[in-house]
Amino acid sequence: MTKNFITMNKNSQLLKDTFNRKIDYLRISITDRCNLKCLYCTPKKALKHFSASEILTDNEIIRFVQIAHRHGLSKVRITGGEPLVRKNIIGLVSSIRHIGIRDLSLTTNGLMLSSLAEKLKDAGLTRVNISLDTLDADKYKRITRGGDIALVWKAIRAAEKAGLTPVKINAVPIKGINDDEIESFAALTLENNFHIRFIEFMPAVGDGTWARNKYIKSARILEKISAIGELEPFNFRGTGPSRNFRIKGARGVIGIISPLSDHFCAHCNRLRLTANGRLRPCLFSNETIDIKTPLRNGISDEQLEMLFLQSIKAKPQGHGLKEKQLRTSPINSMSEIGG
């Protein structure tokens, strides 16, 4: 086992990369298709989607998670595209849970969630993140290019009822589009046990959609929220990208994710598996490792394990993005990679 890039605890089998970061989290994109076309996620030019044969099968995903779990993988997030458009999503969730993954979550736009929330919970899902970038129905339709915000609120209530809590709501503030709603989103935490997560506008579409004059730093987001009430730091167990706060006296929590102005690379504990079967050690790295082709060519578990270890070796120290130098996205579309 290549000691120069991996350290392993004999009891827990937890892996650490070259920079002493524990790698125990895998984000799995199970489809590149989505029932929305959000302006910051989907290029204006129509995407060419993967064919059905290019997408990893349930069995291929499950086999890889089993290998990674042997080395301490304990957290999996299912993403897309929109993961709920995939057939047999309930069965896939159940199978991943039964491997022994203790923290199994899913990111969704919510349009299909209300009818699936109870089934997902019964299958072993622990919680959901719901993307919602505006509280205004007309603006939501414009941002998502046709979505119905009423379905999202129905999904949020269904998730609460099913026990997929705390419900996390992801919002991406963009100057001139929804930055006037930052305080309104934060105010939702006063009476609701929501975790509102503000994510800095990232260059996630390679068509010039990202622009510096649309980007809002986390410091400015926090400044606007502070107008509502005193912010207190709020600590969770574990390490994640979110810096968390609570408005004094509020029920819910506010999270700030700042990949550009205050990036969290030093604590990054994740790998990404794309829908077409490529391991991506860093979201903004062009380096990927193909596991689909070897899987379909009869690779052994030992060989698959070495590809997993190789992806950890390839994990860079940081994403290398510098907000002052950005012109466009280093990736084509977030929907191809998974959030």
Secondary structure, DSSP 4 states (H G I P E B T S, - for coil): --TTT-EE-TTT--EE-TTS-EE-EEEEE--S--S---TTTS-SSPP-PPPGGGSPPHHHHHHHHHHHHTTT--EEEEESS-GGGSTTHHHHHHHHHHHT-SEEEEEE-STTTTTTHHHHHHHT--EEEEE---S-HHHHHHHHTS--HHHHHHHHHHHHHHT--SPEEEE---TTTTGGGHHHHHHHHHHS--EEEEE-----BTTTT--GGG---HHHHHHHHTTTS-EEE---SS--S-EEEEETT-SSEEEEE-TTTS--GGG--EEEE-TTSEEESSTT----EE-HHHHHTT--HHHHHHHHHHHHHT--S-----TTT--S-SSSBHHHH--
